[in-house]
Amino acid sequence: MTVACLWTLAAVAEATGGRIAGDPAPEYSGIAIDSRTVGRGDLFVAIAGDRFDGHDFVESAIAGGAGAGLVLEDKAEALERKGLPLIVVPDAFEGLRDLARAARARTSAKVVAVTGSVGKTSTREAIRHALSAIGRTHASVKSFNNHWGVPLTLARMPEDTEFAVIEIGMNHAGEITPLTQMTRPHVAMVTTVAPAHLEFFDSVAGIAHAKAEIFEGLGPGGMALIGLGHEHEAILRDAAAAHGATILTYGRADNADIRIVSETSGPTASGRIDVRGEAVDVTLDQAGGHALFNAAGALAVASAVGADVKRCAEALSAMKAVEGRGAVHQLGRITLIDESYNANPASMRAALSVLHDTPASQGRRIAVLGDMLELGPQSAKLHAELSQAVINSGVQKVYLVGGHMARLAEELPAPLVAAHANSTAEISPKVLNSLAFGDVIMVKGSLGVGLGGLVNDIRARFASEPGKTPPAK
């Protein structure tokens, strides 16, 4: 099978100003920064990180199939002595950024940038699914949304891309600005503003201002998409207007340009969305009102780029929830809702709502909730305030993980709290040994809590038991 050329050696050298050493391949089919995942024909970019230096892995990347290494001049001599194929630049990370800028400059794609406190990855995936029904679509993978993930995503963008969907994240003010200026989107979206990474901000309003930086990358004729339903819409509107953007809003509010006019909840979410006067019916293979909200955002993008919104809506029906962000696993005896990737107060409430809407007629609803990290001085209060959402979810048992969850444990009725532990390793056997036929379990917490390990443990234990009948009473 012939692999498409993403970059030629000449184009890489021109974009980066690099010099050629050894005998690099004339063409590259991909860009890699991890020698463990390098593909045959990739260009390996030797980035020096906090824990590892990519220059230590250039030789193994070449052995793994990379056609050349993009390396730092100061570290090139030793690699050249080994006869390795190299493109030598003053700074390898800046070389990756150079490739990103060159990739953006050479494409005629409509580019969409997405940020938000909640739902940006799921919304990015909804947009990708929707636009893929219309044309060749390139998008971020996983959560490649930071200072290296955005340039890597752009550098991997084929020249003939028709639509690009770039996710942009942040922990601090000022982080989005250089990424959106590199991306230069035609459409810039903020899904919502909520208490996330509050440890690094004085207020949620400060988060709104930081999210609004995404509009700084818009050029003439750019469009700003704003999800409604939070207290800081005015900050986003003012920032978008200051950059001369045309503003489109979406959500459930009566004044939204793309409005959810009806919806049903349950194992699958469905509803009718008014897209600037056009009624579009949407049925999703996902649960929860937030999934329909994300779909409305995707159709808002479709409308903004002039796509056929009904075709895009049809494409959304086949989309599954993202691993760690609502993916549902039917494991014979039990149903597992995997929300283990991240958590803040807004996403925690949304996940508990999904748990409420998931049928559990033959068993119990169980929640495993881990700390919501980076919430700063308000952390204790925000954890305690989850108590009513937990009670309203209809759970019979709650397992809590982490020091911050102690405050939630204090607020919940004692019979509801099955256990509270400081680590996932400590709670895991208690959860595994408690699960029984028909149970629905939802696992959610910040990534640093490590609840993904518990998800893997549950899947490993119960996936091998399809169709097992209930134990005798």
LUMLOZA-519598 format. One record per residue (C-alpha): residue in three letters; y, z, x. Coordinates in pm, whole numbers, plus 50000, padded with zeros to 5 digits. Example, Ala and Ser with C-alpha at 12.3 -4.5 7.8 and 13.67 -1.06 7.14 Angstrom:
ala495505078051230 ser498945071451367 
***
This chain:
met500005000050000 thr503404990450134 val505845019650151 ala509435011550065 cys512005014350339 leu514575041650277 trp516435038650607 thr516335014350897 leu516745026951250 ala519965007151278 ala521365022950959 val520495058151078 ala522125051951415 glu525225037651249 ala525545066150998 thr525045093851254 gly526465077951569 gly523175086951736 arg521725072652054 ile518155060352068 ala515595075152306 gly511935066152341 asp510615041352087 pro511585051751733 ala510095033051437 pro512325005151303 glu512125018250943 tyr511725051950766 ser510245058150423 gly511555093550381 ile513505122750526 ala511805155550618 ile513065188550755 asp509705207150746 ser507015195550989 arg504325209450758 thr505225185150481 val506205154850687 gly504935121750554 arg503865091050746 gly506935070750830 asp509425098950771 leu512465106350980 phe512185142851086 val515545160751105 ala515335190451343 ile517535216151172 ala518025249851341 gly517745276851073 asp518005314551066 arg514305319751146 phe513045286851287 asp514435258851499 gly513235224451396 his513355212951757 asp510305234551823 phe508345213251575 val509455177951662 glu506275170751855 ser504035182551569 ala506125162551319 ile505635130951525 ala501905138451550 gly501905142451171 gly503225107551118 ala507015109351152 gly508525077851297 ala511235096351490 gly513045129351525 leu516775133451468 val517645159251733 leu520485178051894 glu521835164052220 asp521655198052389 lys517905200052319 ala516995163652367 glu516205163852739 ala512925183152714 leu511805161752420 glu512705129752602 arg510565140152896 lys507605140552657 gly508355104652561 leu508955113052196 pro510765087951970 leu514225102551909 ile517645096351762 val519965119851949 val523125133351784 pro525675160551866 asp524415181951576 ala521215175651375 phe522425192951058 glu525655173151068 gly523485142351119 leu521725150450790 arg525115153750622 asp526135120150773 leu523045104250618 ala523905120450285 arg527415106250291 ala526125071950391 ala523515072650113 arg526195081549860 ala528495054149989 arg525925026249975 thr524665032249619 ser526155020049294 ala524295046949098 lys525905068048831 val525835102748988 val525555134948788 ala526095169448942 val524815200648764 thr525605237348816 gly525625268748604 ser524585305148602 val521585298048381 gly519545266948314 lys520735243648586 thr517255235148716 ser515775230648369 thr518795210348259 arg518555189048572 glu514945181748483 ala515895173348124 ile518545149248250 arg516065133648493 his513505128248218 ala516115113947982 leu517665089448229 ser514305078848371 ala513695061648037 ile516725039848106 gly516645031848477 arg515615041548831 thr516505078348860 his516645100349169 ala516965138149139 ser516815170649330 val513375186049365 lys512495222849332 ser515715242249388 phe517165220749664 asn520705229649561 asn522325246549860 his524085236650183 trp520975218650315 gly519265210049986 val522115188749852 pro522535166950164 leu518745163550191 thr518555151749829 leu521355126649885 ala519855114150212 arg516575107650029 met518275086649760 pro517145050049762 glu519905024249775 asp518805008149446 thr519005040749248 glu520655036248909 phe521075072948815 ala521185103249046 val520985139248928 ile522055164649190 glu521705202049135 ile524325223849305 gly524035261549335 met526065289349489 asn526105326349572 his529725328749687 ala533075313349605 gly533805281849802 glu530195270649841 ile530225244049570 thr533375226249690 pro531965208850002 leu528755199749815 thr530485183649519 gln532895165449753 met529875151249935 thr528145142349607 arg531225126449447 pro529775127349095 his530865105748807 val529775133848573 ala529985170848665 met528325196848440 val528515234648409 thr525685246748186 thr527035281848131 val528685311548299 ala526885345148306 pro526445375948529 ala524465361348820 his525165368649188 leu527705393649054 glu527255413549374 phe529485388049546 phe532205385949277 asp534715409849126 ser534015397448773 val532215371148567 ala535545353048548 gly535315349348926 ile531935333048881 ala533505308848631 his536165298848884 ala533465293149148 lys531375271848911 ala534495251848822 glu534665240149184 ile532145213349084 phe534975193848919 glu536715189949256 gly534295162049346 leu535205140549046 gly537105108749113 pro539325088448878 gly537675084348540 gly535315113548603 met533795133148318 ala533385170848295 leu530585184248075 ile530885220447967 gly528225240547789 leu529755262647520 gly528755297447408 his530245320447672 glu533565338247724 his534955317048006 glu535165282347856 ala538955281547904 ile538625285948281 leu536295256048299 arg538445234748069 asp541585242148268 ala539885234148598 ala538475201448466 ala541825191248321 ala543535199348653 his541335173048816 gly542115146948552 ala538615147348404 thr537655136348055 ile536045167047898 leu532905166947683 thr531435199047544 tyr527975206647412 gly526195235147237 arg526025251446895 ala529755256546837 asp531305236946551 asn533835221446789 ala531245208947041 asp531305171447107 ile527495171647133 arg526365197246877 ile523035212646781 val523285210746402 ser519795223346312 glu516845238046498 thr513455254046457 ser511825279046690 gly508215284846779 pro505765272047042 thr507745239647038 ala511485236846994 ser512935209546776 gly516185201346609 arg518885176146526 ile521715170146768 asp524945152646677 val525925131646979 arg529515121746912 gly528735111246556 glu525195098746614 ala522405120446470 val519475123746712 asp516225142346638 val514605160246930 thr511145175846959 leu510255193447283 asp506955204647431 gln508685237447517 ala509595269347336 gly512955285747291 gly516425277647175 his517555274847537 ala515255244647578 leu517055227247292 phe520385236847449 asn519265220547775 ala518225189647580 ala521685188147425 gly523125188747777 ala520845160147881 leu521945139447580 ala525565147547663 val524975132348006 ala523245102247850 ser526265096647629 ala528645101247921 val526935074148128 gly526565050247835 ala522795053247795 asp520815048847473 val520675085047354 lys517795079447113 arg515615064947388 cys516585094347605 ala515685118847328 glu512255102847293 ala511705107047667 leu512485144247642 ser509525149547410 ala507125145547704 met508875170147934 lys507095202348027 ala508855234248133 val509385238048508 glu506975260248705 gly508445294948730 arg510995286648461 gly509085288048137 ala505895269048217 val503135279247975 his499535282148096 gln496695284747846 leu494035303648035 gly491185305847788 arg491525342147689 ile495275345547734 thr498565326947725 leu500775330748034 ile504505323048026 asp505685318948384 glu509355328348423 ser508855342748769 tyr511345322048967 asn514585339848887 ala516355363148648 asn519755374448531 pro520745391248202 ala521235358548013 ser518005342248127 met516085374748073 arg517175375647709 ala516285339147663 ala512805345047805 leu512255375147580 ser513245353347285 val510565328247385 leu508025356347402 his509015366647050 asp508465331346922 thr505065326847086 pro502215334246843 ala499995363646938 ser497875367246626 gln494715377246815 gly496215399247081 arg499325416247213 arg502655404947348 ile503075418447700 ala506075415647931 val506215420848306 leu509875423948402 gly511125425748759 asp514505435348900 met517465412548844 leu518945411249193 glu522485405649324 leu524215421749025 gly526315445649232 pro527835477849093 gln527035467748734 ser523315464548804 ala522215497348643 lys524235490548329 leu522975454748297 his519355465248336 ala519725492948079 glu521345469047833 leu518155448147815 ser516435474947609 gln517255460947266 ala516225425747366 val512885439647487 ile512355458447161 asn513375428246952 ser510865406147137 gly507995423946962 val506195434047281 gln503475460347266 lys503475467847640 val506055464047915 tyr505355466048288 leu508455471048504 val508795462548873 gly511535473649113 gly514025501649159 his516675487048927 met514185485648639 ala514065523648639 arg517195522748421 leu515505500348167 ala512485523348167 glu514775552348073 glu516195533047777 leu512915520747629 pro510645541347402 ala508125558347631 pro505005544147456 leu506275508947524 val506355512847904 ala502825507648032 ala503825512748397 his506745511648637 ala506175503549006 asn508315495349305 ser506385464349407 thr504425435249263 ala501415444949473 glu501385479249308 ile501715466348951 ser499375436448979 pro495995454048940 lys497305474248646 val498395442448467 leu495225423148548 asn492925450948431 ser494825455048104 leu494695419047981 ala492375411247691 phe491455382547461 gly494405367747273 asp497155384247477 val500395365947545 ile502015377247871 met505425367548001 val506345374048367 lys509995373248470 gly512105386548757 ser514295375949045 leu512605355649318 gly512915383949570 val510685406249356 gly507765382849424 leu506325380849073 gly505075345849152 gly502195363549326 leu501235380849004 val501375347548819 asn498965333049077 asp496675363249040 ile496575359648662 arg495865322448683 ala493135327848943 arg491345354248739 phe491515338848393 ala491605301148446 ser487835300948498 glu487155315148154 pro487955286947905 gly486825292947554 lys485535327947613 thr484995345147280 pro486645378047189 pro484795409347288 ala482985427447007 lys485045454246839 
***
